Amino acid sequence: MEHGEELLIALLKPYAGRGCIESIEERLRGLSVGYELLGVYGKRVLIAIRGSLRSEDPCAALRGVRCVSRAVRVHYSETPSSWDLDTVCSTCVELGRDLVLKEGLGHVDVRRWDKSKPFTSAELGLCVARRLGLKLAGGGAAKALFVGVDKDELFVGVVYRCAPLPPRGLLEGVVAVVEPISTVYEMLDLVQLSRALGVELRLLGGDSVRSLLRRALSALGLEERAGLRVRVADSVIEALSGVDAYVVLTPYGDSDESVLASIASEYPRLALVLGSETRDVSEEFRRGALAEVRLGPPSSKPMRTSTALAYALGVIALARLSHG
C-alpha cells in the first residue's frame, strides 16, 4: 500500500452480479476521497482509498450497497518468507496481536483464496485462534481479526459485518435434542446449524454417535473444544437436563406452529426434540412432551432433521421478537 492510501476488501453476498460493482462505484463516487478499484476476484473486490475515511468501520463507506456482506480494513499486506502453515500462522499472530488488543477482538475470520496453499482456512484459523486466545468467527461477530491468503500476499486487518443481524438473545435458552443420527451428512448439517445460530445441540446416543460427531468435526476442520455447543447425551434424563419444558417435532403431531410459538414465549429454557431422518421420536420422549408439533403442510416425505430444526427455530425467534 502506498503512503496515504488505505486498502479495503468488500466481501460480496453469493447472489452478487455485475450490478453490484456498479453500486459500489456509485457509492464511492459520493465520498470526499479518491478511490480505485484494484480488482474484482469472484466475490471480493479490492479497493484503494486515497485519503482518510471518516469512520473506522469501512461498512460506512459502503452503506446502502446491499450486495456487500462484510468489509475488511486491511492494516497489513505482507509476503511471508515461506508459505508453510507455521510460518504463515506466526506472521498472522505477529501482525494481528496489536489489532486484537486495540480493537478488543474476540474472533478470527480466515479466507484462503489461493487453494494451492498447503493448508486449509480452518487449519490456519485454529492455529491463529489458539495463539491469540480467539474463537473462530461463526458469522455473528460484528467485527473480527481478518486473515486473507492470496497467491502472493497475506492480508491482515479487521473485518466488519455490514448486513444487520436480528436482535441477539431470541434463541437464548433453546436446546435441540436429536435421537440417534446414522449419517455423517445429517451430523454435518446439525453442527453447522448449531454454530450459525448459537443453539445448544444434544445428541442422544452412544459410541456410534460420538464417532459420527468426530468425523463431522474433522470434515469441517473443527475440534470438539473449538467453542462448540454440541455434546452427546447417554440418556433421556441427561438430554433434557436444565430445561423448563420440551416439545416433540414430528410429522405425525397433532399441533401446529401456533402452539410452538405460544410455548416458546412462555418457557425460556425450551428443548426441541427431533428424531433422525430414518426414525421418528421415541415413545420415551413423547410421554412427557408439552406438545407434539407438526411443521408445515402434510407431506408424504417429512422434512430433513436440520430443515425441521431451522424452521422451528425461525418460528421461535419470530414469536419472541413479536412478544418483545
ZADO-1210 file (C-alpha; in nm, 4 decimals, padded with zeros to 6 digits):
<atoms>
<atom x="00.0000" y="00.0000" z="00.0000" code="MET" pos="1"/>
<atom x="00.1278" y="00.3477" z="-00.0858" code="GLU" pos="2"/>
<atom x="00.1628" y="00.6248" z="00.1703" code="HIS" pos="3"/>
<atom x="-00.1720" y="00.7928" z="00.2417" code="GLY" pos="4"/>
<atom x="-00.3625" y="00.5042" z="00.0848" code="GLU" pos="5"/>
<atom x="-00.5975" y="00.2601" z="00.2536" code="GLU" pos="6"/>
<atom x="-00.6909" y="-00.0804" z="00.1217" code="LEU" pos="7"/>
<atom x="-01.0437" y="-00.2144" z="00.1621" code="LEU" pos="8"/>
<atom x="-01.1778" y="-00.5544" z="00.0644" code="ILE" pos="9"/>
<atom x="-01.5514" y="-00.5775" z="00.0021" code="ALA" pos="10"/>
<atom x="-01.6817" y="-00.9329" z="00.0515" code="LEU" pos="11"/>
<atom x="-01.9931" y="-00.9840" z="-00.1577" code="LEU" pos="12"/>
<atom x="-02.3049" y="-01.1900" z="-00.0991" code="LYS" pos="13"/>
<atom x="-02.3375" y="-01.5098" z="-00.3070" code="PRO" pos="14"/>
<atom x="-02.6015" y="-01.3644" z="-00.5398" code="TYR" pos="15"/>
<atom x="-02.3974" y="-01.0524" z="-00.6275" code="ALA" pos="16"/>
<atom x="-02.3641" y="-00.9857" z="-01.0012" code="GLY" pos="17"/>
<atom x="-02.2244" y="-00.7143" z="-01.2284" code="ARG" pos="18"/>
<atom x="-02.4693" y="-00.4592" z="-01.0935" code="GLY" pos="19"/>
<atom x="-02.3069" y="-00.4916" z="-00.7517" code="CYS" pos="20"/>
<atom x="-01.9779" y="-00.3453" z="-00.8766" code="ILE" pos="21"/>
<atom x="-02.1666" y="-00.0545" z="-01.0309" code="GLU" pos="22"/>
<atom x="-02.3416" y="00.0077" z="-00.6973" code="SER" pos="23"/>
<atom x="-02.0075" y="00.0069" z="-00.5147" code="ILE" pos="24"/>
<atom x="-01.8587" y="00.2591" z="-00.7586" code="GLU" pos="25"/>
<atom x="-02.1662" y="00.4814" z="-00.7360" code="GLU" pos="26"/>
<atom x="-02.1375" y="00.4844" z="-00.3573" code="ARG" pos="27"/>
<atom x="-01.7634" y="00.5557" z="-00.3630" code="LEU" pos="28"/>
<atom x="-01.8077" y="00.8474" z="-00.6036" code="ARG" pos="29"/>
<atom x="-02.0232" y="01.0133" z="-00.3386" code="GLY" pos="30"/>
<atom x="-01.7393" y="01.0149" z="-00.0838" code="LEU" pos="31"/>
<atom x="-01.4976" y="01.3042" z="-00.0457" code="SER" pos="32"/>
<atom x="-01.1973" y="01.0781" z="-00.1112" code="VAL" pos="33"/>
<atom x="-01.0332" y="00.9341" z="-00.4182" code="GLY" pos="34"/>
<atom x="-01.0618" y="00.5654" z="-00.4913" code="TYR" pos="35"/>
<atom x="-00.9547" y="00.2983" z="-00.7376" code="GLU" pos="36"/>
<atom x="-01.0959" y="-00.0480" z="-00.7946" code="LEU" pos="37"/>
<atom x="-00.7840" y="-00.2623" z="-00.7956" code="LEU" pos="38"/>
<atom x="-00.9591" y="-00.5796" z="-00.8974" code="GLY" pos="39"/>
<atom x="-01.2668" y="-00.7972" z="-00.8791" code="VAL" pos="40"/>
<atom x="-01.1913" y="-01.1567" z="-00.7858" code="TYR" pos="41"/>
<atom x="-01.5028" y="-01.3699" z="-00.7649" code="GLY" pos="42"/>
<atom x="-01.6983" y="-01.2455" z="-00.4644" code="LYS" pos="43"/>
<atom x="-01.4396" y="-00.9967" z="-00.3374" code="ARG" pos="44"/>
<atom x="-01.3441" y="-00.6507" z="-00.4534" code="VAL" pos="45"/>
<atom x="-01.0136" y="-00.4778" z="-00.3719" code="LEU" pos="46"/>
<atom x="-01.0480" y="-00.1014" z="-00.3327" code="ILE" pos="47"/>
<atom x="-00.7720" y="00.1555" z="-00.2774" code="ALA" pos="48"/>
<atom x="-00.8903" y="00.4650" z="-00.0883" code="ILE" pos="49"/>
<atom x="-00.6766" y="00.7762" z="-00.1282" code="ARG" pos="50"/>
<atom x="-00.7423" y="00.9884" z="00.1750" code="GLY" pos="51"/>
<atom x="-00.8965" y="00.9129" z="00.5106" code="SER" pos="52"/>
<atom x="-01.2353" y="00.7592" z="00.5736" code="LEU" pos="53"/>
<atom x="-01.4478" y="00.9332" z="00.8358" code="ARG" pos="54"/>
<atom x="-01.5297" y="00.6110" z="01.0166" code="SER" pos="55"/>
<atom x="-01.3095" y="00.3238" z="01.1317" code="GLU" pos="56"/>
<atom x="-01.5861" y="00.0951" z="01.0064" code="ASP" pos="57"/>
<atom x="-01.5436" y="00.0520" z="00.6281" code="PRO" pos="58"/>
<atom x="-01.9085" y="-00.0559" z="00.6036" code="CYS" pos="59"/>
<atom x="-01.9925" y="00.3135" z="00.6486" code="ALA" pos="60"/>
<atom x="-01.8188" y="00.3842" z="00.3182" code="ALA" pos="61"/>
<atom x="-02.0318" y="00.1164" z="00.1510" code="LEU" pos="62"/>
<atom x="-02.3584" y="00.1892" z="00.3312" code="ARG" pos="63"/>
<atom x="-02.6618" y="00.1171" z="00.1157" code="GLY" pos="64"/>
<atom x="-02.4816" y="-00.1317" z="-00.1100" code="VAL" pos="65"/>
<atom x="-02.6937" y="-00.4333" z="-00.0265" code="ARG" pos="66"/>
<atom x="-02.4793" y="-00.6877" z="-00.2107" code="CYS" pos="67"/>
<atom x="-02.1862" y="-00.6322" z="00.0302" code="VAL" pos="68"/>
<atom x="-02.1986" y="-00.8643" z="00.3322" code="SER" pos="69"/>
<atom x="-01.8696" y="-00.7671" z="00.5010" code="ARG" pos="70"/>
<atom x="-01.5908" y="-00.5174" z="00.4517" code="ALA" pos="71"/>
<atom x="-01.2266" y="-00.5515" z="00.5531" code="VAL" pos="72"/>
<atom x="-00.9988" y="-00.2670" z="00.6522" code="ARG" pos="73"/>
<atom x="-00.6555" y="-00.4021" z="00.5620" code="VAL" pos="74"/>
<atom x="-00.3802" y="-00.2964" z="00.8026" code="HIS" pos="75"/>
<atom x="-00.1012" y="-00.5148" z="00.6680" code="TYR" pos="76"/>
<atom x="-00.0184" y="-00.6680" z="00.3305" code="SER" pos="77"/>
<atom x="00.2845" y="-00.8969" z="00.3540" code="GLU" pos="78"/>
<atom x="00.4621" y="-01.1781" z="00.1721" code="THR" pos="79"/>
<atom x="00.5749" y="-01.4391" z="00.4274" code="PRO" pos="80"/>
<atom x="00.9239" y="-01.5880" z="00.3983" code="SER" pos="81"/>
<atom x="00.7555" y="-01.9266" z="00.3443" code="SER" pos="82"/>
<atom x="00.4006" y="-02.0436" z="00.2817" code="TRP" pos="83"/>
<atom x="00.4068" y="-02.3353" z="00.5235" code="ASP" pos="84"/>
<atom x="00.1391" y="-02.3335" z="00.7956" code="LEU" pos="85"/>
<atom x="00.3656" y="-02.2485" z="01.0889" code="ASP" pos="86"/>
<atom x="00.5345" y="-01.9537" z="00.9143" code="THR" pos="87"/>
<atom x="00.2062" y="-01.8060" z="00.7904" code="VAL" pos="88"/>
<atom x="00.0437" y="-01.8551" z="01.1312" code="CYS" pos="89"/>
<atom x="00.3383" y="-01.6878" z="01.3094" code="SER" pos="90"/>
<atom x="00.3216" y="-01.3937" z="01.0663" code="THR" pos="91"/>
<atom x="-00.0515" y="-01.3521" z="01.1283" code="CYS" pos="92"/>
<atom x="-00.0012" y="-01.3634" z="01.5054" code="VAL" pos="93"/>
<atom x="00.2811" y="-01.1083" z="01.4929" code="GLU" pos="94"/>
<atom x="00.0815" y="-00.8672" z="01.2755" code="LEU" pos="95"/>
<atom x="-00.2533" y="-00.9262" z="01.4400" code="GLY" pos="96"/>
<atom x="-00.1665" y="-00.9157" z="01.8112" code="ARG" pos="97"/>
<atom x="-00.1838" y="-00.5350" z="01.8429" code="ASP" pos="98"/>
<atom x="-00.5041" y="-00.5213" z="01.6378" code="LEU" pos="99"/>
<atom x="-00.6692" y="-00.7715" z="01.8729" code="VAL" pos="100"/>
<atom x="-00.5765" y="-00.5614" z="02.1766" code="LEU" pos="101"/>
<atom x="-00.6571" y="-00.2233" z="02.0217" code="LYS" pos="102"/>
<atom x="-00.9921" y="-00.3269" z="01.8704" code="GLU" pos="103"/>
<atom x="-01.0969" y="-00.5651" z="02.1501" code="GLY" pos="104"/>
<atom x="-01.1424" y="-00.8526" z="01.9069" code="LEU" pos="105"/>
<atom x="-01.2574" y="-01.1961" z="02.0192" code="GLY" pos="106"/>
<atom x="-01.2809" y="-01.3820" z="01.6879" code="HIS" pos="107"/>
<atom x="-01.0720" y="-01.4538" z="01.3787" code="VAL" pos="108"/>
<atom x="-01.2030" y="-01.4937" z="01.0237" code="ASP" pos="109"/>
<atom x="-00.9675" y="-01.6655" z="00.7751" code="VAL" pos="110"/>
<atom x="-01.0175" y="-01.6832" z="00.3974" code="ARG" pos="111"/>
<atom x="-00.7813" y="-01.8923" z="00.1825" code="ARG" pos="112"/>
<atom x="-00.8449" y="-01.7652" z="-00.1682" code="TRP" pos="113"/>
<atom x="-00.5430" y="-01.9433" z="-00.3160" code="ASP" pos="114"/>
<atom x="-00.6400" y="-02.3107" z="-00.2890" code="LYS" pos="115"/>
<atom x="-00.2874" y="-02.4254" z="-00.3792" code="SER" pos="116"/>
<atom x="-00.1542" y="-02.3282" z="-00.0350" code="LYS" pos="117"/>
<atom x="-00.0542" y="-02.6343" z="00.1767" code="PRO" pos="118"/>
<atom x="-00.3152" y="-02.5743" z="00.4493" code="PHE" pos="119"/>
<atom x="-00.6872" y="-02.5111" z="00.4805" code="THR" pos="120"/>
<atom x="-00.8509" y="-02.1946" z="00.6089" code="SER" pos="121"/>
<atom x="-00.9738" y="-02.3952" z="00.9101" code="ALA" pos="122"/>
<atom x="-00.6210" y="-02.5146" z="00.9947" code="GLU" pos="123"/>
<atom x="-00.4809" y="-02.1622" z="00.9772" code="LEU" pos="124"/>
<atom x="-00.7783" y="-02.0232" z="01.1675" code="GLY" pos="125"/>
<atom x="-00.7377" y="-02.2725" z="01.4523" code="LEU" pos="126"/>
<atom x="-00.3631" y="-02.2005" z="01.4725" code="CYS" pos="127"/>
<atom x="-00.4138" y="-01.8228" z="01.4929" code="VAL" pos="128"/>
<atom x="-00.7068" y="-01.8624" z="01.7333" code="ALA" pos="129"/>
<atom x="-00.5037" y="-02.0782" z="01.9745" code="ARG" pos="130"/>
<atom x="-00.2037" y="-01.8454" z="01.9808" code="ARG" pos="131"/>
<atom x="-00.4080" y="-01.5274" z="02.0268" code="LEU" pos="132"/>
<atom x="-00.6804" y="-01.6680" z="02.2524" code="GLY" pos="133"/>
<atom x="-00.9572" y="-01.6106" z="01.9969" code="LEU" pos="134"/>
<atom x="-01.2579" y="-01.8040" z="01.8702" code="LYS" pos="135"/>
<atom x="-01.3290" y="-01.8852" z="01.5080" code="LEU" pos="136"/>
<atom x="-01.5770" y="-01.6373" z="01.3649" code="ALA" pos="137"/>
<atom x="-01.9090" y="-01.8101" z="01.3103" code="GLY" pos="138"/>
<atom x="-02.0743" y="-01.5250" z="01.1244" code="GLY" pos="139"/>
<atom x="-02.2343" y="-01.3478" z="01.4189" code="GLY" pos="140"/>
<atom x="-01.9392" y="-01.1342" z="01.5302" code="ALA" pos="141"/>
<atom x="-01.9795" y="-00.7631" z="01.4495" code="ALA" pos="142"/>
<atom x="-01.6060" y="-00.7455" z="01.3799" code="LYS" pos="143"/>
<atom x="-01.3137" y="-00.9851" z="01.3880" code="ALA" pos="144"/>
<atom x="-00.9458" y="-01.0198" z="01.3107" code="LEU" pos="145"/>
<atom x="-00.9233" y="-01.0939" z="00.9389" code="PHE" pos="146"/>
<atom x="-00.6681" y="-01.3017" z="00.7514" code="VAL" pos="147"/>
<atom x="-00.6808" y="-01.3337" z="00.3728" code="GLY" pos="148"/>
<atom x="-00.4441" y="-01.5690" z="00.1915" code="VAL" pos="149"/>
<atom x="-00.3887" y="-01.4826" z="-00.1740" code="ASP" pos="150"/>
<atom x="-00.1392" y="-01.6179" z="-00.4257" code="LYS" pos="151"/>
<atom x="00.1454" y="-01.3796" z="-00.3388" code="ASP" pos="152"/>
<atom x="00.0108" y="-01.1754" z="-00.0463" code="GLU" pos="153"/>
<atom x="-00.1123" y="-01.2210" z="00.3062" code="LEU" pos="154"/>
<atom x="-00.3713" y="-00.9646" z="00.4169" code="PHE" pos="155"/>
<atom x="-00.4258" y="-00.8944" z="00.7876" code="VAL" pos="156"/>
<atom x="-00.6837" y="-00.6467" z="00.9103" code="GLY" pos="157"/>
<atom x="-01.0248" y="-00.6100" z="01.0723" code="VAL" pos="158"/>
<atom x="-01.3430" y="-00.7375" z="00.9071" code="VAL" pos="159"/>
<atom x="-01.6776" y="-00.5721" z="00.9836" code="TYR" pos="160"/>
<atom x="-02.0257" y="-00.7118" z="00.9295" code="ARG" pos="161"/>
<atom x="-02.2224" y="-00.4799" z="00.7015" code="CYS" pos="162"/>
<atom x="-02.5514" y="-00.6709" z="00.6911" code="ALA" pos="163"/>
<atom x="-02.7620" y="-00.6210" z="01.0061" code="PRO" pos="164"/>
<atom x="-02.8309" y="-00.9126" z="01.2381" code="LEU" pos="165"/>
<atom x="-03.1569" y="-00.9914" z="01.4162" code="PRO" pos="166"/>
<atom x="-03.1626" y="-00.8868" z="01.7840" code="PRO" pos="167"/>
<atom x="-02.9422" y="-01.1093" z="01.9968" code="ARG" pos="168"/>
<atom x="-03.0890" y="-01.3448" z="02.2506" code="GLY" pos="169"/>
<atom x="-03.4012" y="-01.4545" z="02.0621" code="LEU" pos="170"/>
<atom x="-03.2892" y="-01.8175" z="02.0756" code="LEU" pos="171"/>
<atom x="-03.1222" y="-01.7957" z="02.4159" code="GLU" pos="172"/>
<atom x="-03.2146" y="-02.0987" z="02.6246" code="GLY" pos="173"/>
<atom x="-03.3330" y="-02.3128" z="02.3327" code="VAL" pos="174"/>
<atom x="-03.1822" y="-02.6624" z="02.3217" code="VAL" pos="175"/>
<atom x="-03.2095" y="-02.9057" z="02.0318" code="ALA" pos="176"/>
<atom x="-03.2195" y="-03.2746" z="02.1254" code="VAL" pos="177"/>
<atom x="-03.1795" y="-03.5259" z="01.8424" code="VAL" pos="178"/>
<atom x="-03.2241" y="-03.9008" z="01.8785" code="GLU" pos="179"/>
<atom x="-02.9605" y="-04.1319" z="01.7255" code="PRO" pos="180"/>
<atom x="-02.8197" y="-03.9974" z="01.3993" code="ILE" pos="181"/>
<atom x="-02.6996" y="-04.2505" z="01.1431" code="SER" pos="182"/>
<atom x="-02.5308" y="-04.0447" z="00.8683" code="THR" pos="183"/>
<atom x="-02.2391" y="-03.8031" z="00.8573" code="VAL" pos="184"/>
<atom x="-02.4176" y="-03.5554" z="00.6285" code="TYR" pos="185"/>
<atom x="-02.7014" y="-03.5271" z="00.8810" code="GLU" pos="186"/>
<atom x="-02.4482" y="-03.4607" z="01.1561" code="MET" pos="187"/>
<atom x="-02.2700" y="-03.2007" z="00.9404" code="LEU" pos="188"/>
<atom x="-02.5944" y="-03.0090" z="00.8821" code="ASP" pos="189"/>
<atom x="-02.6859" y="-03.0057" z="01.2505" code="LEU" pos="190"/>
<atom x="-02.3409" y="-02.8985" z="01.3707" code="VAL" pos="191"/>
<atom x="-02.3321" y="-02.6143" z="01.1181" code="GLN" pos="192"/>
<atom x="-02.6807" y="-02.5017" z="01.2230" code="LEU" pos="193"/>
<atom x="-02.5781" y="-02.5057" z="01.5902" code="SER" pos="194"/>
<atom x="-02.2678" y="-02.2985" z="01.5121" code="ARG" pos="195"/>
<atom x="-02.4568" y="-02.0484" z="01.2988" code="ALA" pos="196"/>
<atom x="-02.7390" y="-01.9800" z="01.5464" code="LEU" pos="197"/>
<atom x="-02.5624" y="-02.0482" z="01.8764" code="GLY" pos="198"/>
<atom x="-02.8161" y="-02.3112" z="01.9792" code="VAL" pos="199"/>
<atom x="-02.7017" y="-02.5946" z="02.2047" code="GLU" pos="200"/>
<atom x="-02.7198" y="-02.9333" z="02.0341" code="LEU" pos="201"/>
<atom x="-02.7543" y="-03.2513" z="02.2428" code="ARG" pos="202"/>
<atom x="-02.7207" y="-03.5791" z="02.0565" code="LEU" pos="203"/>
<atom x="-02.8701" y="-03.8866" z="02.2171" code="LEU" pos="204"/>
<atom x="-02.6647" y="-04.1977" z="02.1573" code="GLY" pos="205"/>
<atom x="-02.3517" y="-04.3875" z="02.2401" code="GLY" pos="206"/>
<atom x="-02.0194" y="-04.4585" z="02.0734" code="ASP" pos="207"/>
<atom x="-02.1629" y="-04.4680" z="01.7204" code="SER" pos="208"/>
<atom x="-02.2942" y="-04.1103" z="01.7560" code="VAL" pos="209"/>
<atom x="-01.9643" y="-03.9958" z="01.9089" code="ARG" pos="210"/>
<atom x="-01.7826" y="-04.1452" z="01.6110" code="SER" pos="211"/>
<atom x="-02.0120" y="-03.9638" z="01.3649" code="LEU" pos="212"/>
<atom x="-01.9571" y="-03.6379" z="01.5542" code="LEU" pos="213"/>
<atom x="-01.5785" y="-03.6775" z="01.5354" code="ARG" pos="214"/>
<atom x="-01.5986" y="-03.7480" z="01.1612" code="ARG" pos="215"/>
<atom x="-01.8202" y="-03.4449" z="01.1032" code="ALA" pos="216"/>
<atom x="-01.5926" y="-03.2148" z="01.3020" code="LEU" pos="217"/>
<atom x="-01.2896" y="-03.3472" z="01.1150" code="SER" pos="218"/>
<atom x="-01.4623" y="-03.2778" z="00.7814" code="ALA" pos="219"/>
<atom x="-01.5354" y="-02.9216" z="00.8982" code="LEU" pos="220"/>
<atom x="-01.1803" y="-02.8691" z="01.0236" code="GLY" pos="221"/>
<atom x="-01.3059" y="-02.8234" z="01.3802" code="LEU" pos="222"/>
<atom x="-01.2269" y="-02.9685" z="01.7192" code="GLU" pos="223"/>
<atom x="-01.4734" y="-03.0598" z="01.9942" code="GLU" pos="224"/>
<atom x="-01.3397" y="-02.7825" z="02.2172" code="ARG" pos="225"/>
<atom x="-01.3462" y="-02.5106" z="01.9491" code="ALA" pos="226"/>
<atom x="-01.6310" y="-02.3125" z="02.1074" code="GLY" pos="227"/>
<atom x="-01.8922" y="-02.5673" z="02.0022" code="LEU" pos="228"/>
<atom x="-02.2190" y="-02.6138" z="02.1896" code="ARG" pos="229"/>
<atom x="-02.2555" y="-02.9756" z="02.0862" code="VAL" pos="230"/>
<atom x="-02.2419" y="-03.2793" z="02.3139" code="ARG" pos="231"/>
<atom x="-02.3510" y="-03.6417" z="02.3268" code="VAL" pos="232"/>
<atom x="-02.6006" y="-03.7415" z="02.5990" code="ALA" pos="233"/>
<atom x="-02.6247" y="-04.1005" z="02.7185" code="ASP" pos="234"/>
<atom x="-02.9841" y="-04.0890" z="02.8468" code="SER" pos="235"/>
<atom x="-03.3143" y="-03.9050" z="02.8080" code="VAL" pos="236"/>
<atom x="-03.2684" y="-03.7525" z="03.1551" code="ILE" pos="237"/>
<atom x="-02.9249" y="-03.6162" z="03.0622" code="GLU" pos="238"/>
<atom x="-03.0527" y="-03.4875" z="02.7273" code="ALA" pos="239"/>
<atom x="-03.3302" y="-03.2886" z="02.9000" code="LEU" pos="240"/>
<atom x="-03.1339" y="-03.1633" z="03.1999" code="SER" pos="241"/>
<atom x="-03.1838" y="-02.7952" z="03.2846" code="GLY" pos="242"/>
<atom x="-03.4834" y="-02.7307" z="03.0578" code="VAL" pos="243"/>
<atom x="-03.8225" y="-02.5991" z="03.1738" code="ASP" pos="244"/>
<atom x="-04.0242" y="-02.7906" z="02.9164" code="ALA" pos="245"/>
<atom x="-03.9876" y="-02.9672" z="02.5850" code="TYR" pos="246"/>
<atom x="-04.1745" y="-03.0093" z="02.2594" code="VAL" pos="247"/>
<atom x="-04.1535" y="-03.3023" z="02.0173" code="VAL" pos="248"/>
<atom x="-04.1256" y="-03.2149" z="01.6483" code="LEU" pos="249"/>
<atom x="-04.2771" y="-03.4920" z="01.4364" code="THR" pos="250"/>
<atom x="-04.4564" y="-03.5203" z="01.1007" code="PRO" pos="251"/>
<atom x="-04.7354" y="-03.7015" z="01.2901" code="TYR" pos="252"/>
<atom x="-04.8001" y="-03.4288" z="01.5502" code="GLY" pos="253"/>
<atom x="-05.1477" y="-03.3008" z="01.6329" code="ASP" pos="254"/>
<atom x="-05.0405" y="-02.9377" z="01.6991" code="SER" pos="255"/>
<atom x="-04.9099" y="-02.6741" z="01.4599" code="ASP" pos="256"/>
<atom x="-04.6666" y="-02.3809" z="01.4628" code="GLU" pos="257"/>
<atom x="-04.9006" y="-02.1571" z="01.6628" code="SER" pos="258"/>
<atom x="-04.8741" y="-02.3950" z="01.9594" code="VAL" pos="259"/>
<atom x="-04.4925" y="-02.3961" z="01.9327" code="LEU" pos="260"/>
<atom x="-04.4902" y="-02.0148" z="01.9208" code="ALA" pos="261"/>
<atom x="-04.7091" y="-01.9905" z="02.2322" code="SER" pos="262"/>
<atom x="-04.4944" y="-02.2375" z="02.4289" code="ILE" pos="263"/>
<atom x="-04.1702" y="-02.0675" z="02.3220" code="ALA" pos="264"/>
<atom x="-04.2982" y="-01.7326" z="02.4506" code="SER" pos="265"/>
<atom x="-04.3828" y="-01.8840" z="02.7892" code="GLU" pos="266"/>
<atom x="-04.0830" y="-02.1087" z="02.8612" code="TYR" pos="267"/>
<atom x="-03.7328" y="-01.9517" z="02.8488" code="PRO" pos="268"/>
<atom x="-03.5499" y="-02.2867" z="02.8678" code="ARG" pos="269"/>
<atom x="-03.7154" y="-02.4937" z="02.5978" code="LEU" pos="270"/>
<atom x="-03.5975" y="-02.8153" z="02.4334" code="ALA" pos="271"/>
<atom x="-03.6965" y="-02.9198" z="02.0825" code="LEU" pos="272"/>
<atom x="-03.6819" y="-03.2982" z="02.0430" code="VAL" pos="273"/>
<atom x="-03.6395" y="-03.4422" z="01.6942" code="LEU" pos="274"/>
<atom x="-03.5913" y="-03.7890" z="01.5513" code="GLY" pos="275"/>
<atom x="-03.3298" y="-03.8765" z="01.2942" code="SER" pos="276"/>
<atom x="-03.4027" y="-03.8946" z="00.9222" code="GLU" pos="277"/>
<atom x="-03.4708" y="-04.2683" z="00.9468" code="THR" pos="278"/>
<atom x="-03.6514" y="-04.2878" z="01.2838" code="ARG" pos="279"/>
<atom x="-03.9207" y="-04.0780" z="01.4473" code="ASP" pos="280"/>
<atom x="-03.9056" y="-03.9596" z="01.8100" code="VAL" pos="281"/>
<atom x="-03.9281" y="-04.2453" z="02.0622" code="SER" pos="282"/>
<atom x="-04.2212" y="-04.3086" z="02.2963" code="GLU" pos="283"/>
<atom x="-03.9969" y="-04.2328" z="02.5948" code="GLU" pos="284"/>
<atom x="-03.9728" y="-03.8679" z="02.4844" code="PHE" pos="285"/>
<atom x="-04.3343" y="-03.8387" z="02.3763" code="ARG" pos="286"/>
<atom x="-04.4738" y="-03.9237" z="02.7216" code="ARG" pos="287"/>
<atom x="-04.3573" y="-03.6020" z="02.8901" code="GLY" pos="288"/>
<atom x="-04.3796" y="-03.3553" z="02.5997" code="ALA" pos="289"/>
<atom x="-04.5940" y="-03.0441" z="02.6301" code="LEU" pos="290"/>
<atom x="-04.6964" y="-03.0897" z="02.2682" code="ALA" pos="291"/>
<atom x="-04.6255" y="-03.2866" z="01.9524" code="GLU" pos="292"/>
<atom x="-04.5869" y="-03.0314" z="01.6743" code="VAL" pos="293"/>
<atom x="-04.6149" y="-03.0935" z="01.3013" code="ARG" pos="294"/>
<atom x="-04.4318" y="-02.8342" z="01.0927" code="LEU" pos="295"/>
<atom x="-04.5652" y="-02.7185" z="00.7574" code="GLY" pos="296"/>
<atom x="-04.8337" y="-02.8806" z="00.5444" code="PRO" pos="297"/>
<atom x="-04.8828" y="-03.2592" z="00.5406" code="PRO" pos="298"/>
<atom x="-04.6460" y="-03.4385" z="00.3063" code="SER" pos="299"/>
<atom x="-04.5625" y="-03.7940" z="00.2049" code="SER" pos="300"/>
<atom x="-04.1942" y="-03.7142" z="00.2682" code="LYS" pos="301"/>
<atom x="-04.1035" y="-03.5496" z="00.6020" code="PRO" pos="302"/>
<atom x="-03.8520" y="-03.2670" z="00.6296" code="MET" pos="303"/>
<atom x="-03.4863" y="-03.3415" z="00.6872" code="ARG" pos="304"/>
<atom x="-03.3929" y="-03.3088" z="01.0533" code="THR" pos="305"/>
<atom x="-03.1828" y="-02.9956" z="01.0036" code="SER" pos="306"/>
<atom x="-03.4571" y="-02.8338" z="00.7919" code="THR" pos="307"/>
<atom x="-03.7217" y="-02.9057" z="01.0565" code="ALA" pos="308"/>
<atom x="-03.4966" y="-02.7662" z="01.3297" code="LEU" pos="309"/>
<atom x="-03.4180" y="-02.4497" z="01.1304" code="ALA" pos="310"/>
<atom x="-03.7898" y="-02.3988" z="01.0588" code="TYR" pos="311"/>
<atom x="-03.8810" y="-02.4429" z="01.4271" code="ALA" pos="312"/>
<atom x="-03.6085" y="-02.2038" z="01.5406" code="LEU" pos="313"/>
<atom x="-03.7415" y="-01.9452" z="01.2957" code="GLY" pos="314"/>
<atom x="-04.0899" y="-01.9817" z="01.4458" code="VAL" pos="315"/>
<atom x="-03.9476" y="-01.9364" z="01.7972" code="ILE" pos="316"/>
<atom x="-03.7392" y="-01.6327" z="01.7018" code="ALA" pos="317"/>
<atom x="-04.0379" y="-01.4639" z="01.5374" code="LEU" pos="318"/>
<atom x="-04.2626" y="-01.5424" z="01.8359" code="ALA" pos="319"/>
<atom x="-04.0158" y="-01.3998" z="02.0866" code="ARG" pos="320"/>
<atom x="-03.9489" y="-01.0948" z="01.8702" code="LEU" pos="321"/>
<atom x="-04.3231" y="-01.0264" z="01.8494" code="SER" pos="322"/>
<atom x="-04.3553" y="-01.0520" z="02.2283" code="HIS" pos="323"/>
<atom x="-04.0663" y="-00.8086" z="02.2843" code="GLY" pos="324"/>
</atoms>
